[in-house]
Amino acid sequence: MNQHTIPAPAPLRRSGLTVLDLDMGDPRVRPLLDELATEYDTRYADLFGRGAAAEELNRYPAEAFAGPDGALLIIQEDGESVAGGAFRRHGPDTAEFKRIWTHSAHRRRGLARLVLEELETLAALRGYRKVYLTTGPRQPEAKHLYLNTGYAAQFDLSADPETIGPLAFTKDLAQVSR
Protein backbone atom coordinates (compact mmCIF):
# COMPACT_ATOMS: atom_id res chain seq x y z
CA MET A 1 0.00 0.00 0.00
CA ASN A 2 1.20 3.48 -0.82
CA GLN A 3 0.02 6.36 1.32
CA HIS A 4 0.57 10.08 1.19
CA THR A 5 -1.05 13.12 2.68
CA ILE A 6 -2.16 15.78 0.28
CA PRO A 7 -2.68 19.46 0.92
CA ALA A 8 -6.39 20.18 0.82
CA PRO A 9 -7.94 22.85 -1.40
CA ALA A 10 -9.70 25.75 0.34
CA PRO A 11 -13.08 24.02 0.98
CA LEU A 12 -11.26 21.04 2.52
CA ARG A 13 -8.74 22.93 4.61
CA ARG A 14 -10.46 22.06 7.92
CA SER A 15 -9.39 18.47 7.82
CA GLY A 16 -6.48 16.39 6.66
CA LEU A 17 -7.06 13.96 3.85
CA THR A 18 -5.01 10.88 3.11
CA VAL A 19 -4.79 9.23 -0.29
CA LEU A 20 -4.36 5.46 -0.18
CA ASP A 21 -3.38 3.27 -3.13
CA LEU A 22 -5.05 -0.03 -2.18
CA ASP A 23 -5.83 -3.49 -3.47
CA MET A 24 -9.46 -4.16 -4.38
CA GLY A 25 -9.75 -6.63 -1.48
CA ASP A 26 -8.74 -4.12 1.19
CA PRO A 27 -11.61 -3.55 3.67
CA ARG A 28 -11.24 0.24 3.28
CA VAL A 29 -12.50 -0.18 -0.30
CA ARG A 30 -15.76 -1.83 0.82
CA PRO A 31 -17.63 1.47 1.52
CA LEU A 32 -16.95 2.56 -2.08
CA LEU A 33 -18.27 -0.67 -3.58
CA ASP A 34 -21.28 -0.94 -1.25
CA GLU A 35 -22.47 2.60 -1.85
CA LEU A 36 -21.80 2.39 -5.58
CA ALA A 37 -23.99 -0.71 -5.77
CA THR A 38 -26.77 1.09 -3.89
CA GLU A 39 -26.42 4.17 -6.08
CA TYR A 40 -26.47 2.19 -9.33
CA ASP A 41 -29.44 0.10 -8.20
CA THR A 42 -31.35 3.24 -7.18
CA ARG A 43 -30.72 5.02 -10.48
CA TYR A 44 -30.83 2.12 -12.93
CA ALA A 45 -32.87 -0.76 -11.44
CA ASP A 46 -35.82 -0.05 -13.74
CA LEU A 47 -33.49 -0.41 -16.75
CA PHE A 48 -31.25 -3.29 -15.73
CA GLY A 49 -33.00 -4.93 -12.77
CA ARG A 50 -32.13 -5.12 -9.09
CA GLY A 51 -28.71 -6.61 -8.49
CA ALA A 52 -27.34 -5.57 -11.88
CA ALA A 53 -25.06 -3.13 -10.05
CA ALA A 54 -23.19 -5.97 -8.35
CA GLU A 55 -22.72 -7.63 -11.73
CA GLU A 56 -21.31 -4.38 -13.17
CA LEU A 57 -18.99 -3.87 -10.20
CA ASN A 58 -17.66 -7.41 -10.62
CA ARG A 59 -17.29 -7.24 -14.40
CA TYR A 60 -13.51 -6.78 -14.21
CA PRO A 61 -11.15 -8.90 -12.12
CA ALA A 62 -9.48 -7.19 -9.16
CA GLU A 63 -6.11 -7.61 -10.90
CA ALA A 64 -7.22 -5.16 -13.61
CA PHE A 65 -7.02 -2.39 -11.00
CA ALA A 66 -3.62 -3.43 -9.62
CA GLY A 67 -0.29 -1.85 -10.51
CA PRO A 68 1.53 -1.27 -12.64
CA ASP A 69 -1.30 -1.04 -15.21
CA GLY A 70 -4.03 -0.02 -12.78
CA ALA A 71 -4.68 1.52 -9.40
CA LEU A 72 -7.43 1.98 -6.88
CA LEU A 73 -7.27 5.13 -4.77
CA ILE A 74 -9.28 5.85 -1.65
CA ILE A 75 -9.35 9.23 0.07
CA GLN A 76 -9.77 8.98 3.80
CA GLU A 77 -10.66 11.63 6.32
CA ASP A 78 -10.10 10.79 9.97
CA GLY A 79 -9.88 7.09 9.08
CA GLU A 80 -13.13 7.03 7.08
CA SER A 81 -13.20 6.29 3.35
CA VAL A 82 -14.94 9.34 1.87
CA ALA A 83 -14.10 9.16 -1.85
CA GLY A 84 -12.26 7.06 -4.36
CA GLY A 85 -11.74 5.88 -7.88
CA ALA A 86 -9.74 3.44 -9.96
CA PHE A 87 -8.17 2.94 -13.35
CA ARG A 88 -7.19 0.05 -15.55
CA ARG A 89 -5.43 -0.26 -18.89
CA HIS A 90 -7.74 0.55 -21.80
CA GLY A 91 -5.14 0.71 -24.55
CA PRO A 92 -1.38 1.03 -25.01
CA ASP A 93 -1.30 4.62 -23.79
CA THR A 94 -4.85 5.01 -22.42
CA ALA A 95 -6.12 4.48 -18.89
CA GLU A 96 -9.81 3.85 -18.27
CA PHE A 97 -11.11 5.50 -15.10
CA LYS A 98 -13.77 3.53 -13.22
CA ARG A 99 -15.59 3.54 -9.88
CA ILE A 100 -15.25 7.28 -9.23
CA TRP A 101 -17.31 7.86 -6.12
CA THR A 102 -17.91 10.21 -3.21
CA HIS A 103 -19.71 8.99 -0.11
CA SER A 104 -23.21 10.51 -0.01
CA ALA A 105 -22.50 12.20 3.34
CA HIS A 106 -19.44 13.98 1.90
CA ARG A 107 -20.66 15.32 -1.43
CA ARG A 108 -20.44 18.96 -2.57
CA ARG A 109 -16.96 19.37 -1.04
CA GLY A 110 -14.78 18.98 -4.13
CA LEU A 111 -13.73 15.42 -3.31
CA ALA A 112 -14.64 13.97 -6.73
CA ARG A 113 -12.50 16.63 -8.39
CA LEU A 114 -9.67 15.69 -6.04
CA VAL A 115 -10.08 12.00 -6.92
CA LEU A 116 -9.83 12.89 -10.62
CA GLU A 117 -6.68 14.94 -10.04
CA GLU A 118 -5.05 12.11 -8.08
CA LEU A 119 -6.01 9.49 -10.68
CA GLU A 120 -4.78 11.69 -13.54
CA THR A 121 -1.46 12.35 -11.82
CA LEU A 122 -0.86 8.67 -11.05
CA ALA A 123 -1.92 7.56 -14.54
CA ALA A 124 0.48 10.10 -16.09
CA LEU A 125 3.28 8.92 -13.79
CA ARG A 126 2.62 5.36 -14.96
CA GLY A 127 3.07 6.40 -18.57
CA TYR A 128 -0.49 6.87 -19.76
CA ARG A 129 -1.06 9.77 -22.13
CA LYS A 130 -4.86 9.64 -22.35
CA VAL A 131 -7.89 8.86 -20.22
CA TYR A 132 -11.13 7.25 -21.31
CA LEU A 133 -14.15 7.01 -19.01
CA THR A 134 -17.89 6.55 -19.13
CA THR A 135 -20.73 7.51 -16.85
CA GLY A 136 -24.36 6.59 -16.89
CA PRO A 137 -27.05 8.71 -18.52
CA ARG A 138 -28.72 9.24 -15.13
CA GLN A 139 -25.67 10.77 -13.49
CA PRO A 140 -25.77 14.43 -14.56
CA GLU A 141 -23.49 15.51 -11.73
CA ALA A 142 -20.75 13.20 -13.08
CA LYS A 143 -21.29 14.47 -16.63
CA HIS A 144 -20.87 18.07 -15.44
CA LEU A 145 -17.80 17.20 -13.35
CA TYR A 146 -16.06 15.69 -16.37
CA LEU A 147 -16.99 18.58 -18.66
CA ASN A 148 -15.80 21.10 -16.03
CA THR A 149 -12.45 19.35 -15.59
CA GLY A 150 -11.36 19.29 -19.22
CA TYR A 151 -12.84 16.03 -20.48
CA ALA A 152 -14.16 15.97 -24.04
CA ALA A 153 -17.60 14.43 -24.55
CA GLN A 154 -17.58 11.66 -27.16
CA PHE A 155 -21.32 12.05 -27.72
CA ASP A 156 -23.80 14.72 -28.77
CA LEU A 157 -24.26 16.97 -25.74
CA SER A 158 -27.62 18.17 -27.07
CA ALA A 159 -29.07 14.65 -27.26
CA ASP A 160 -31.21 13.15 -24.52
CA PRO A 161 -28.73 11.12 -22.40
CA GLU A 162 -31.28 8.31 -22.08
CA THR A 163 -31.03 7.76 -25.87
CA ILE A 164 -27.22 7.51 -25.77
CA GLY A 165 -26.50 4.92 -23.10
CA PRO A 166 -23.11 5.22 -21.42
CA LEU A 167 -21.70 8.72 -21.82
CA ALA A 168 -18.06 8.49 -22.95
CA PHE A 169 -15.37 11.10 -22.29
CA THR A 170 -11.68 11.41 -23.11
CA LYS A 171 -8.84 13.60 -21.89
CA ASP A 172 -5.25 14.13 -22.95
CA LEU A 173 -2.94 13.87 -19.95
CA ALA A 174 -0.17 15.96 -21.52
CA GLN A 175 -1.22 18.97 -19.43
CA VAL A 176 -1.21 17.05 -16.13
CA SER A 177 1.76 17.97 -13.95
CA ARG A 178 3.87 15.03 -12.92
ABEGO torsion letter per residue (X at the ends): XBBBBBBBBAAAAABBBBBBBBBAABAAAAAAAAAAAAAAAAAAAAAAEBGAAAAAAAABBAAAABOAABBBBBBBBGGBBABBBBBBBABAABBBBBGBBBBAAABGAGAAAAAAAAAAAAAAAAGBABBBBBBBAABAAAAAAAAAAGBBBABBAABBAAAAEBBBBBBBAAABBX
